[in-house]
């Protein structure tokens, strides 16, 4: 009993402090699969998600459009079906091919996905010289690092739109509204024009650096030449990253 008492005393007086000195609380950045994570630092309470928790992105279509001879804009429509998952800094590539299926030019960039959205990805001012691209291929160069999005960007809307000078130099005017009470920065506004067959025939982009809460701003898109077809539909989509 005497020995047991000494051991118990040492355990309480020495062992407990040593335990707290050496014990490290599990985190989502310790490189260890703990606290109900599905993989090290993914799933469970962590912001980063495991691949089993998300659905794949869908690439709906991609096209490029001649702005002036030798200069093209390219756009791709992407579907993120995940209701509460997004990703940032996702690398992608546009490849433009000619009618002999030879690569004319590749343009790379990075993008982001907000939860549960269909959004365009735009690249402008692609110079092709004298070669004429006839096919546009879009792909992601790496898997997204999916994360749980607790505060998505909300409140952006298009209040009005008007297309003028279709037969000369088309000009599209729109009003973008921030109906939330939060300021939103780095807003990309992408306009895509479709013909009667629902095929995209032109696209353009502008950026709003900052749109204060409960405010609106006018934006203008211009093209130097008439569209090749009559306009049947216009998409104007504002988007902003859910985090920097």
URNOR-V608002 format. One record per backbone hydrogen bond with DSSP energy under -1.0 kcal/mol. NH is the residue of the N-H (numbers start at 0). CO is the residue of the C=O. E is the energy in kcal/mol with one decimal. If there is no record, write none. Layout:
nh: {NH/NH}
co: {CO/CO}
e: {E/E}
This chain:
nh: {4/5/6/7/8/9/10/11/12/13/14/15/17/18/19/20/21/22/33/36/37/38/41/42/45/48/52/53/57/59/62/64/66/67/70/71/72/73/74/75/76/77/78/79/85/86/89/91/92/93/94/95/96/97/100/103/104/106/108/110/112/115/116/118/120/122/125/127/130/133/134/136/138/140/145/146/147/148/156/158/161/163/167/170/171/172/173/174/175/176/177/178/183/185/186/187/188/189/190/191/192/193/194/197/200/201/203/205/207/210/213/213/216/218/220/222/231/232/234/236/238}
co: {0/1/2/3/4/5/6/7/8/9/9/10/13/14/15/16/17/18/31/33/41/41/38/47/42/145/49/50/78/76/74/72/70/70/67/125/64/122/62/120/60/118/57/116/146/112/110/108/138/106/136/104/134/101/97/95/95/93/91/89/86/81/79/77/75/73/71/69/127/96/96/94/92/90/143/85/46/83/176/174/172/170/164/163/220/161/218/159/216/156/214/154/210/208/207/238/205/236/203/234/201/232/198/194/192/192/190/188/186/183/177/179/175/173/171/169/193/193/191/189/187}
e: {-2.4/-1.9/-2.6/-2.5/-2.3/-2.7/-2.4/-2.2/-3.0/-2.6/-1.7/-1.5/-2.0/-2.4/-2.0/-1.9/-2.3/-2.3/-1.1/-1.9/-1.8/-1.6/-2.6/-2.6/-2.0/-2.3/-2.1/-1.2/-2.7/-2.3/-2.5/-3.1/-2.9/-1.0/-2.6/-2.6/-2.4/-3.2/-2.7/-1.9/-2.3/-3.0/-3.1/-3.1/-2.3/-1.7/-3.0/-2.7/-2.5/-3.1/-2.9/-2.7/-2.9/-2.3/-2.0/-3.6/-1.3/-2.7/-1.7/-1.9/-2.9/-2.6/-1.3/-2.3/-2.6/-2.6/-3.2/-2.5/-1.5/-3.2/-1.9/-3.1/-1.9/-2.1/-1.2/-2.6/-2.9/-2.6/-2.0/-2.9/-2.4/-2.8/-1.5/-2.5/-3.2/-2.9/-2.3/-1.7/-3.0/-2.9/-3.2/-2.9/-2.4/-2.1/-2.7/-2.7/-2.9/-2.2/-2.4/-2.6/-2.8/-3.0/-2.1/-1.9/-3.2/-1.2/-2.3/-2.1/-2.9/-2.9/-1.1/-1.7/-2.4/-2.8/-2.8/-2.0/-2.8/-1.5/-2.9/-2.6/-2.5}
